[in-house]
């Protein structure tokens, strides 16, 4: 593998005021990467000594390079700058608060080489240090599947999808000849927008859940910027689906549309479809319970809630919400009156 792709892979890490995490990230890359690669670190206006550390770091390594900016130009713009300056057949994009496992890059490249049709983007599972899942594949651009679930192996599957998280993303170099990261998004949802641009051009995206990258998720976007970016993405993409989207992505798009429109009967049908497709239908039972409750079918709603509560990997906050909703359903059954979730 190393000889075959020698000099063709660039690993890009964008950093901003996260020196301790950056050191751990770079150490994990050094110890767990057997593929010959070029390492590019983009210092996005850090004021915590990152610049001095990187000068020493690259001075000891022939394959390492630094791009420095005097201010934070945003993750999207920093990635675009690195790609322009260092052409490559493949780019492995990593957040500065990640730690990669053994042979991570070789495994991503192997997935890209042996899955048909060949993907242009490959992503993986990201996991918090405490063992909860940070994200699996993306649900459109809005969120990642599996968020906050206990990692019990339920998201270790591999499938083609419409998006993966930019926390760890392998991208075919030629894709940058057609699209770029949207710099107006600065640093939030830029990965979802990039994936959707790629899908609109017919590119394939692969989620490889057998690879797990540790992610601290140092959230450095303020609420105002997050709201602005969400509004930008909503105006640009809405609730996108493509003609060649896989059934699971189509079903989730339909369910989300019905949930937002409060079309409870249609949401119930979408949930039935999702139950046959989703390998880990955590939220499906929750949405199904909401639909049944709104339709006055409280006993069935209660059964759906109990089914969800029996899932071992259920996120803690969702468990709390379900337990509260369950009490409301019990009260509704006793009174013979509708309930509000």
N, C-alpha and C positions, 0 to 999 in steps of 0.2 A: 504493500500500500504506500509506504513512504516514498519509494523510488518512483512509483507511477505518478504521484501527484506532486513531486518535489517542485517547490517554487511556485505552485499554482494556488496556494491557499493563503489568504490574509486574515488574521484574527484581529478584529477591531474592538477596542474597549474605550468607551467614552466615559470620562470621569469628571466629577465636580465636587470638591470639598468632601471627599470621602477617603482620606489617605489610608486609614487603618483597614477599611474594607478592600481598597484597591490592592494593598500589599498582599492580602489573603487571596484575592482573585488571581493576581499575577503568579503567586506561588503555586496555586492549583494548576494553572495553565502549564507552568514549567514542569511540574512533577507528573502531570497526567496526560500530556500530549506527546505522542510518539510520531505523529505525522510531521514531516518537515513543513514549516510554515514561516510566514513573516508576521511579526507582531507590531501592530500600530496602536499606540495609546494617544487619545485626543484629550488634552487637558483643557477643559472648558472654563477657563478663568478661575481656577482654584486659588484660594488664599490661605490654605492650611499647610503649606510646605510641600505640596504635591509636585510642583515644578522642580524643586531642588532634588527631591527623591528620584524623579524620572531621569534627570540628567545623569545621576550616578548609575541608575539602573541600565539605561541604554548604552552607557559607556562600557559596560562589561559584556554586552551581547551583540553579536554581529547581525542578528535577525530582527532586532528591536528598533523602532522608530517612534519619535514623539512629534505630534502636531500641537502647538500651544496657541491659545487665544487669550487675549487680555481680559475678556469678559465672557460670560456665559451666553453663547449664541444659540443654545438649545441643542438637544440631542439630535434632532432631525438634520439640522444644518451641519453639525459636527460629523455625522456619518457621511453625508454627501461630500463633504470636503475630503475626508479620508479616502473615499472611493475614487474621487477625481485624481487625487495625488498618487495613489498606488493601485494601478490596474491589476486585476487578478482574475483567474478563472472562477474562483469561489471566494466568498467572504463569510466568515463566521463572526457574527455580531454578538457581543456579550455586554451585559450591564456590569458596572464596576462593583456591585454588591453581590456577585455570584461566586460560587466555587464549583468547578467542574469535576466530574468523576473520571476515573481511569478510562482511557481510550475514547473519550467522548467525541473527539473530532473524527477519528477513524470510523466510529459507529455511525455518525451522521452522514459521512461521505459514502459509506457502504449502503446505507438506506437510500441515498440519492442515486446510487449506481445500479441497484438491483431491483428496485420497485418499478413496475410498469403500469401506466405510462410514467416516464421519468419525471420526477418533480423538479421544480425550479426553486422551491423554498422548502426547507425541512426545519421543523421545530420539535420541542421535546417537553417533557413534564418538568415543572419547577416546584420545589418543595421548600417550605420554611424550615429553619433550624430545629423547630420543635416537632417536626414530623407531619404537620398539616400541609395539604397541597396548596400551593400558591396559584397554580393554573395548569390546565391541560390545553387542549386545542381551544381556539377562540369560538365563541358564539357570536357570529357576525363581527362587528367591531366593538360591541358594547361591553363584553366581559369574557372571562375564560371559564370553560367548564371545570367543575371540580373545586372551585375556590373554597377554601376553608375546610374541605373534607379531611378526615383522617386518612393518611396515605396507607391503605391496606392492600394496594395492588390493583384497585378497581379501575385506575386510569392508565394501566400499563399496555393498553392496546395500541395498535398502529392502524391509521386510516387516512385516506385522502379527505381533505376538508377545505373550508373557505378561508381559514386564517389560523395563525399560530402567534404566540406571544413573542415580542422582540427581545425578551430577556435573554434568550439564547436562540439565535436564528441563523441557519445556514442558507446563503443566497447565491444562486448561480450568477456569475459576474456579468454575463451578457444581458441579464434582466435590467441592469442599470443603464443600458443603452436606450431603453424605452421609458423607464419610470425613475423617479427619485422619491426620497422621503419628503413629505410636505412640510416645508420649513415654517409655515404659519402655525403649525400645531406645536412647535417648540419641543415640548416633552410631555406628551400624554396623548394616546390614541394614534400616534404616528405609525406604530406598527400595524394597527388595524387598517389604517388608510393605505399603507403600502401593500398589504396583502390583497385588499380589494382592488387596488389598481392592477395588480398582477393578475388576479382572477378575471378582471374585465378584459384583459388582453389574451386570455386563454391559458395562462400559466397554471401549473398544478402545484398544490401545496400538500405536504405530507406531515402528519403528526406522528412522531415516533415515541410513544409513551414508555418504552423500555429504558430510555435514557432519562435520568433524573439529575437535574442541576439544582444545587442548593442556592436559595435566594433569600437574602435578608429583607429585601424590598424597602430600601431607604426612600421613603416617599418625599420627593422634593418639589412637588407642584402645589401651589396654593389653591384655595377653593375657587378664587375668581378665575384663574387660568383654566382650571379643570372645567368649570361651567362654560367658559367661552369655547373651549375645544369641543365639549360635548355638543354645544349648539352648532358649531361649524360642521361637525360630522353628521349631525342629524339633517342639516340642510343639504349636505352634499350626497349622503348615501341613504338616509332614511332607514329602511329595513330591507337591505339588498338580498337578492337571490339570483343565481345565474342558471342558464339553461342546462348546464352540465353539473350543477350542484348535486351532491349526493343526497339521498332521501332523508338522512338524519338532519342535515342542514336545512333542507326544505321544510321539514316538520317543525323544527325549532323556530324558523322564521314565521311560519303560520301561527304557531302557538303564541309567540310574542305579539304578533299583530292582533290576535283575538284578545289577549290579556289587556293590551293597551286600550282596545276599543270596547272592552267589557262585553264581548260577545260570548256569553257563557256556554251556550250550546255548541258553538263552533270550537271553543277552547276545549271542551270535553272530547269532541271528536279528534282534535289534534293530539290530545294527551293519549288517547287510545292508540293512535298511530305511533306516537313516540315510545310507548311502552314496548312495542314490538321491535324497535330499532336501537334504543339507547342502551349501551352496555352497563351504564350506571345512572339510572333515572331518578336521581335524588330529588330534583325539583318537579318532576312530572307528577308525582303523587301529591305534592303540595298544590300545584295548579289545578289538578283534578279535584282536590278537596274544595278549593275555592269555588270552582264551577258548580259542583254539586250543592254546596251550601247556598249559593246565590239562586239556584233553581229550586230551593226548598227541599232537596233530597238529603236531609241531615243525617240519617242513619248511614247512607252510603258515604257521605263526606267523612263521618267519623271513622269508618272502616279504612278509607284512604289515608287519613291522618295516622291511624295506628300502623298501617303498613309502612309509612314513611318513618315513623318513630322506631321501628324494628331494624332499620338500616344501621349497621355498626359504624359506618364512616360518616354519618350525618353531621353536617356542620353544627357547631354548638348554638349559634344564634338562631339557625333555622329550627333546631330542636326546641328552643325556648318558645319561638313563635307558634310552632305546632302544638306544643303542650297547652299554651294559652287558648288557641283556637279549638282544641279538643274540649276544654272546659266549657267554652261557649256552645259547642255543638251539643254537649250533654245537657246544658241548661235549656237549649232550644227544643230538644226532644222532650224534656220534662214539661215545658210550657206549651208545646205545640205551636211555637211562634218562630218567625224567621230570625236569623242571627247575622251579625256583621263581623267579617274577619278583618 
